Structures are given as C-alpha cells and as structure tokens.
Amino acid sequence: MTSSAPKPGERVADVRFDDDTMSVDLDDGRTITVPLVWYPRLLDATKEQRQKWQRCGGGFGIHWPDIDEDLSTEGLLAGAPAPRRSEAAKR
C-alpha cells in the first residue's frame, strides 16, 4: 500500500469529543468521526486532558501532552485504530 503526501486541506481545524467519539474537522470542510475505543489513551483520559490538544506535524497531526498521545490526519483518514499492545508489553 502506498500513501501520498498529505494535502493542505487535510490539516486539523478543530477537535471535539462526545461520550463515545472524537470528531476532527479538517481545513477542507470534512469531518472525521472515530470511536474512542480505537484510542485507549483518549478513552481513559479525563475531559480536561482530551480538550488540551495541540496541532503538530505542520498541522497534519494532533498531540495530547498530558497523555502522550499523537494521531495523524493520514491515519484518521485511513481508519486506522491505535495498535493493540501485546500481552508481553502489558507486563
């Protein structure tokens, strides 16, 4: 699978949450909505921690400093949930 370079309109404009989902508005007017269960760090974060996000990666990424989570618009557009931790990594 090949990926193309992000397009300017794919930059993050806003991020918002409800109880079960995260929605990311892009500069080109699209909104990506994903289930929070895909991103365990965000699911387990407090409302305040979720609201404390920053643009990163030239605007093509989102960073949450309090929980050390980073997501890209490329991954969100691809529908890619966070990788699952292996049982060995949990110990």
Summary of the structure (lengths in Angstrom):
residues: 91
radius of gyration: 13.3
end to end distance: 32.8
largest distance: 42.6
contacts: 211
relative contact order: 0.19
helix: 32%
strand: 31%
